[in-house]
Amino acid sequence: MNHPVTDLDVNSTKYRILEASIDLFSHKGFSAVSVRELTKVVGIKESALYNHFKSKDEILEWVYALFRESHSKTRPNQDTLNAICNRITIKPFLTQGIINFKQAVEEPLHEKMWRILNIEQFRDQRARGIIINDVYKGTVDFLEVAFQIFIDKGELKQQNAKILATEYQYPLFTMMTEYLLLKYDGIDTAEVEMKMENHLSFFLEAIR
């Protein structure tokens, strides 16, 4: 791709195709959506789609790229992370991480892309790669750096920052998945949100 996906003009036909694809793929799965159905939703001829994308699979590639760009913006860069961790204590830092996740999935397009990844992960190696590398590994690596900063400034006792990041985040991944599933079915998320808060409090009490 010659430019970031997020630079696409939201009024362009290409963006409308991408947006409609995200909606359809998130409800039916990639394989169950035909080009005919997609172009009917967008309001264009089937042949016109190929002026913007080489294939339906290339649309999915753009969806993945859009998710990766969007997801990368939920974590600050190294300099900003250092400044944040040296300005606040660990509890508000971790609390803000949970808030950031909930705010991200309140954005309808982002929530739908999460669903696409979960649907496609066992069919498509690209989806698995994003979940494993961008979501799981990327989040744990980010938290490892943050925990090390809190250790270095004396807020936490000396211990392995990577283990701390893994032990904190992996249970939270499960709760986040539960949160997404409940939201999809329109079920109240208060209980799982409380689980997240309790997990954070229990974890901090255990490691201090």
C-alpha positions as CSV (number, residue, x, y, z in Angstrom):
1,M,0.0,0.0,0.0
2,N,1.4,3.4,-1.0
3,H,0.0,5.4,1.9
4,P,-1.5,4.8,5.3
5,V,-5.0,3.3,5.2
6,T,-6.2,5.9,7.7
7,D,-5.4,8.6,5.1
8,L,-8.2,7.4,2.8
9,D,-10.9,10.0,2.0
10,V,-14.0,8.9,4.0
11,N,-16.1,10.1,1.1
12,S,-14.4,8.1,-1.5
13,T,-15.8,5.0,-3.2
14,K,-12.8,3.0,-2.0
15,Y,-13.5,3.9,1.6
16,R,-17.2,3.1,1.2
17,I,-16.3,-0.3,-0.1
18,L,-13.9,-0.8,2.8
19,E,-16.5,0.3,5.3
20,A,-19.2,-1.9,3.9
21,S,-16.8,-4.9,3.8
22,I,-15.9,-4.4,7.4
23,D,-19.6,-4.4,8.3
24,L,-20.4,-7.5,6.3
25,F,-17.3,-9.5,7.2
26,S,-17.8,-8.8,10.9
27,H,-21.3,-10.3,10.8
28,K,-21.0,-13.1,8.3
29,G,-17.3,-13.8,8.0
30,F,-15.2,-13.2,4.9
31,S,-16.0,-16.4,3.1
32,A,-19.8,-16.0,3.3
33,V,-19.8,-12.5,1.7
34,S,-19.9,-12.4,-2.1
35,V,-18.7,-9.5,-4.3
36,R,-22.3,-9.2,-5.6
37,E,-23.6,-8.7,-2.1
38,L,-20.9,-6.2,-1.3
39,T,-21.3,-4.1,-4.3
40,K,-25.1,-4.1,-3.9
41,V,-24.6,-2.6,-0.4
42,V,-22.2,0.0,-1.7
43,G,-24.4,0.8,-4.6
44,I,-21.9,0.2,-7.4
45,K,-21.6,-2.4,-10.2
46,E,-19.5,-5.5,-9.6
47,S,-17.0,-4.4,-12.3
48,A,-16.5,-1.1,-10.6
49,L,-15.2,-2.7,-7.4
50,Y,-12.1,-3.8,-9.4
51,N,-11.2,-0.2,-10.1
52,H,-10.4,0.1,-6.4
53,F,-9.4,-3.4,-5.3
54,K,-7.8,-6.3,-7.3
55,S,-9.9,-8.9,-5.4
56,K,-12.1,-9.5,-2.3
57,D,-9.0,-10.8,-0.6
58,E,-7.2,-7.5,-1.2
59,I,-10.1,-5.7,0.6
60,L,-9.5,-8.0,3.6
61,E,-5.8,-7.1,3.5
62,W,-6.8,-3.4,3.7
63,V,-9.0,-4.3,6.7
64,Y,-6.1,-5.9,8.5
65,A,-3.9,-2.9,7.7
66,L,-6.5,-0.5,9.0
67,F,-6.8,-2.4,12.2
68,R,-3.0,-2.5,12.7
69,E,-2.7,1.2,12.1
70,S,-5.7,1.9,14.5
71,H,-4.4,-0.5,17.1
72,S,-0.9,0.9,17.1
73,K,-2.2,4.4,18.0
74,T,-3.7,3.0,21.3
75,R,-0.1,2.8,22.7
76,P,2.2,5.8,23.1
77,N,5.8,5.7,21.8
78,Q,8.8,5.1,24.0
79,D,9.4,8.8,24.9
80,T,5.8,9.4,25.8
81,L,5.6,6.2,27.8
82,N,8.6,7.2,29.8
83,A,7.1,10.6,30.5
84,I,3.7,9.1,31.5
85,C,5.2,6.4,33.8
86,N,7.4,9.0,35.6
87,R,4.5,11.4,36.1
88,I,1.9,9.0,37.6
89,T,1.8,5.9,39.7
90,I,1.1,2.4,38.4
91,K,-2.6,2.1,39.4
92,P,-3.9,5.0,37.3
93,F,-1.5,3.9,34.5
94,L,-3.1,0.4,34.4
95,T,-6.6,1.8,34.9
96,Q,-6.2,4.0,31.9
97,G,-5.2,1.0,29.8
98,I,-8.5,-0.6,30.5
99,I,-10.3,2.6,29.8
100,N,-8.4,3.0,26.5
101,F,-9.5,-0.5,25.4
102,K,-13.2,0.2,26.2
103,Q,-13.0,3.5,24.4
104,A,-11.4,1.9,21.3
105,V,-14.1,-0.7,21.0
106,E,-16.8,1.9,21.4
107,E,-15.8,3.1,18.0
108,P,-18.0,0.9,15.7
109,L,-15.5,0.3,12.9
110,H,-12.8,-0.7,15.4
111,E,-15.1,-3.1,17.2
112,K,-16.1,-4.7,13.9
113,M,-12.5,-5.2,12.9
114,W,-11.9,-6.9,16.3
115,R,-14.7,-9.3,15.4
116,I,-13.3,-10.0,11.9
117,L,-10.0,-11.0,13.5
118,N,-11.7,-13.3,15.9
119,I,-13.8,-14.9,13.1
120,E,-10.8,-15.2,10.7
121,Q,-8.0,-16.3,13.1
122,F,-8.4,-20.0,12.4
123,R,-8.8,-19.6,8.7
124,D,-6.3,-16.9,7.8
125,Q,-2.7,-16.8,9.0
126,R,-2.6,-13.1,8.6
127,A,-5.3,-12.7,11.2
128,R,-3.5,-15.0,13.5
129,G,-0.3,-13.0,13.0
130,I,-2.0,-9.8,14.0
131,I,-3.6,-11.3,17.1
132,I,-0.4,-13.0,18.2
133,N,2.1,-10.3,17.3
134,D,0.3,-6.9,17.4
135,V,-2.2,-7.6,20.1
136,Y,-0.7,-10.3,22.4
137,K,3.0,-9.8,22.0
138,G,2.8,-6.1,21.3
139,T,0.8,-5.4,24.5
140,V,3.0,-7.5,26.7
141,D,6.2,-5.9,25.3
142,F,4.7,-2.5,25.9
143,L,3.7,-3.4,29.5
144,E,7.1,-4.9,30.2
145,V,8.7,-1.6,29.4
146,A,6.2,0.2,31.7
147,F,6.7,-2.2,34.6
148,Q,10.4,-1.8,34.3
149,I,10.1,1.9,34.6
150,F,7.9,1.5,37.8
151,I,10.5,-0.9,39.2
152,D,13.4,1.5,38.4
153,K,11.7,4.4,40.1
154,G,11.1,2.3,43.2
155,E,7.4,1.9,43.1
156,L,7.6,-1.9,42.7
157,K,10.2,-4.2,44.2
158,Q,12.9,-5.7,41.9
159,Q,11.3,-8.5,39.8
160,N,11.1,-9.7,36.3
161,A,9.1,-7.1,34.3
162,K,8.2,-9.5,31.4
163,I,6.7,-12.0,33.9
164,L,4.7,-9.2,35.5
165,A,3.4,-8.0,32.1
166,T,2.4,-11.6,31.1
167,E,0.7,-12.4,34.5
168,Y,-1.2,-9.1,34.4
169,Q,-2.3,-9.0,30.8
170,Y,-3.2,-12.6,29.8
171,P,-6.2,-12.8,32.2
172,L,-7.2,-9.4,31.0
173,F,-7.2,-10.6,27.4
174,T,-9.8,-13.2,28.4
175,M,-11.9,-10.5,30.1
176,M,-11.7,-8.3,27.1
177,T,-12.9,-11.1,24.8
178,E,-15.8,-11.6,27.2
179,Y,-16.5,-7.9,27.1
180,L,-16.6,-7.9,23.3
181,L,-18.9,-10.9,23.1
182,L,-21.4,-9.4,25.6
183,K,-21.4,-6.1,23.7
184,Y,-22.1,-7.9,20.5
185,D,-25.2,-9.6,22.0
186,G,-26.3,-6.3,23.7
187,I,-25.8,-7.8,27.2
188,D,-24.8,-5.6,30.1
189,T,-21.0,-5.6,30.6
190,A,-21.0,-4.3,34.2
191,E,-20.0,-7.7,35.7
192,V,-17.0,-8.2,33.4
193,E,-15.9,-4.6,33.9
194,M,-15.9,-5.2,37.6
195,K,-13.8,-8.4,37.0
196,M,-11.3,-6.2,35.2
197,E,-11.1,-3.7,38.1
198,N,-10.8,-6.5,40.7
199,H,-8.1,-8.2,38.7
200,L,-6.1,-4.9,38.6
201,S,-6.5,-4.4,42.4
202,F,-5.6,-8.0,43.2
203,F,-2.6,-8.0,40.9
204,L,-1.2,-4.8,42.4
205,E,-1.7,-6.0,46.0
206,A,0.1,-9.2,45.1
207,I,3.2,-7.7,43.4
208,R,3.9,-4.7,45.8
